[in-house]
Amino acid sequence: MEYLLEGREPKMALRYFEEISRIPRGSGNEEAISQYLLDFAKEQGLDAWRDEHFNVCITKPGSQGCENLPPLMLQGHTDMVCEKNRDVEHDFLKDPIQLVVEGNILRAKGTTLGADNGVAVAWMMSILQDRTLVHPPLECVFTASEEVGLIGAHNLDYSRLHARRLINLDCGPEGVFCCGSAGGQVTDFTLPLTMEEGNGALLHLAIRGLSGGHSGGLIHMGLGNANVLMGRLFRRLMDEMDCRVQSCQGGDKDNAIPRECDASLLVPQDKLDGAQALVKQTEEEIRSQLMPQDKDFRVEITAEPAGTYQAASLQQSRQMMRLMVMLPCGPQLRDLTMNDRVVASENFASVHTGENECKCIVSMRSSNDAYRQDMAARLDILGQLLGASVRHHDDYESWEIEKNSPIRQTVLDCYKALTGKEGKVVATHGGLECGIFQKRMPGVDMVTMSCNSEGAHSPEEHMELDSFARTYDLLKAVLQKLCQ
């Protein structure tokens, strides 16, 4: 088997990263990657178990002289977010990720890379196979379906786990160590649609060029949301003419800021030119208000001539527009005492029309559980006002900050010893499985670490190879320090 990264260090960790990149492992499709891990454990002579949710745990005894020390858990998730550019042909159910090396940067060809959280899988495998390392007894826990509601962590049998010290390998960047995270939930809005025949021209709108990204880690950036912007286009058009929605499709990941949205509107034939001009005018207004990261924003316009088409009624189309305009998106609460940290946020994650309904999804995050309940109540009221049914689901717990953490201090000490720099301790607005571990394993002491990578949950995802190596060295140093 040939390896693109052969010759780079750490050799085995990068080799394992390449191997898992060949295994389709989108959320809900983790059986193959879990079997790969079980086969790996068997080859290494290590004990392992897998549950019905495709969580895997591999244990390794402590190195010589460290066998009776308290165990340490290393933890990450096996699934990845499957996003691609529309002009890329890639089947995430069967095609391997095509890796591309650009100097110190590793990315994928037109798709997500899977560094989130493939780096954790690769590091743990490398540590498990290395017989030269000094380390306490290890429990390496590979959870499934983290990206779609932390399903694996929710369903893990915690009675089978013994460690009460945990290093989560799913939150960076390098030198930044997490001590708390937000909880969250997903809210579905459903509006009824009745398709009726109508005469006019069909106007097709396609929002392109937005950067998108992780709805937790990047929500504070003010990046453009394709669904929000499509709602704005709908409003401008419906203020000027009778428009009816035939279809609208935008976003398909609850935890990603949507980059693209496509819609088709039935407009009066004599208003078609005016509708196109109004879209271009609104496009320019929006472009002037977006962040530099969204400089490639554009609205692609095509049209079909006068004819008879199916579309939702005028009233239903307006209700859909009102919902898309009114759904909250962006930071909702900040903490000025902690560098204006985002405490709570909402992301208008997706909008999809079918034959009988329009479904919009909002993902909520908050490190304050009471405020999250308040956000949910406001969404209930909004649904009532607009005639939409509302359903909340996929709740997950916040990770409450612990002031005193021996494992965190050990990591900070090792980081300073290796780099001469002080590590930074933060609470992330992203959702981490640590919140679930904290609630299910009373007294657990946790910290996170990872390397430099950006663009998670989008085809722009990339990882710094040098940082991957340095963070792996840090992890090995921490293992050795825990044996002193």
Residue, then its C-alpha position, 0 to 999 in steps of 0.5 A: m500500500e502506498y502512502l502519500l505522506e510516507g517519510r513525514e513524522p510522526k510516521m505511524a500516526l500519519r500512516y493511520f490517518e491515510e488509512i482511515s481516510r480510505i474508509p467512508r465514515g460519515s456520521g451513521n456509517e461507522e460500521a466499517i471504521s469500527q471493524y477496522l479498529l477491532d482488526f487493528a486491536k487484534e493485530q496488536g494483541l490488545d483487548a477491545w470491545r464494540d457496542e451496537h452503536f459502533n463505539v469502540c474501546i481499546t485498552k493497553p496495559g501500562s508500560q513497565g513499572c506503570e502497570n498499577l497507576p491510575p488509568l488514563m482515557l484518550q478519546g475522540h470520534t470516528d465519524m466526519v462531516c461529509e461536505k463537498n463542493r457542488d462541482v465535485e463528484h464524490d460518493f461519501l458512502k463508498d469513495p475514499i477521501q482524496l488527500v492533497v499535500e500543499g507544503n505544510i498543509l494537508r487538505a482534501k480534493g473538493t471535500t471535507l478532510g476529516a481531520d475533525n476528528g481523524v487526528a484523534v483516531a490516528w494519534m490513539m492508534s499510533i500510541l497503542q501500537d508503540r511499545t517504546l512509550v512510557h505511559p499509564p494504563l490506557e483506555c482509548v475510546f472511539t465514539a460514533s456519530e458525534e457530529v449528529g447529536l453526540i449519539g455514540a457518547h450518549n449511548l456508551d456503557y460507562s460501567r465498562l470504563h474505569a479511567r477518571r482522567l480523560i484527554n479529549l483530542d477533538c478541540g484545538p488549536e495547538g497550545v489552546f486547551c479547553c476547560g468547558s463547552a456548550g450544550g445544545q439541541v436541534t429544532d425543526f420547523t415544519l410548514p405545510l405546502t400545497m403545490e398548485e398550477g400557475n402561469g408565469a416564468l420560473l426564476h432560479l436563484a443559486i447562492r454561491g461563494l460563501s465560506g461556511g464552516h463550523s457553527g460553533g467555532l465560527i458563529h462569532m465571525g458574522l459569516g454569511n448564512a446562505n439560508v438567511l440570505m435567500g430569505r432576504l431575497f425572497r422578502r425583497l421579491m415578494d415585497e414587489m410582486d406576487c412570487r410563489v415558491q416552487s422549491c428551496q434547498g439549502g444546507d444539510k448539516d445541523n452543525a455547519i453554517p450553510r454555504e449554498c442555497d438554491a431556490s425556484l420561484l414562479v413570477p409573473q412573466d411581465k415582472l421577470d426582468g424586474a425580478q432579475a434586476l432586483v436580485k442583482q441589486t440586493e446581491e450588491e447590497i449583501r456583498s457590501q455587508l459581508m465579512p472578507q471571508d465571504k468575498d466570493f459571494r454571488v447569486e447565480i440567476t437563470a430563468e425559464p420562459a412563460g409556461t404552466y408550473q407547480a408552485a406553493s400558494l401565494q399565502q404559503s410562500r409568504q409564510m415560508m418567507r416570513l419564517m426564513v426571515m425571522l429564524p434567529c441566527g448568530p450569537q444570542l448571548r455574550d460574556l463581556t467578562m470573558n473576552d466577549r465569549v459567545v455563551a449562546s447562539e443559533n444557526f439556521a442550518s437548513v431549509h428543504t421543501g418537498e411535495n407537502e411541506c417546508k422544513c427548516i432546522v435551527s441548531m442551538r448552543s449554550s453553555n448556560d442551560a437555562y438560557r438554552q431553554d429560554m431560546a427553545a421557548r422563543l422558537d416555540i412562540l415563533g412557530q405558533l405565530l407563523g403556523a409551523s409545527v416545532r420539534h426539539h430534539d438531540d439535546y446534549e449537555s454542557w461541560e461545566i468548567e472545573k477550576n482545579s484540574p490536575i490533568r489540565q495542569t499536567v498538560l500545561d506544564c508539558y506544553k511549556a516545557l516543550t515550547g517555552k510558552e504558556g498554554k491558553v485555557v479556554a471554554t469553547h462554544g462548540g459542543l464536545e462529548c466532554g459534557i456527557f462524560q462529565k455527567r455520566m462519570p462523576g469526578v472525571d478530570m478532563v482537558t482537550m488538545s488538538c493541532n492546528s486545523e481550520g475550515a471544519h465542516s466545509p470543503e475548505e478544511h485543512m490541517e497543518l502537518d507540522s502542528f500535527a507532529r508537535t501536538y503528538d509529541l506533546l501527547k507523548a510527553v503528557l503520558q510520560k509525565l503521568c508516570q513520574 
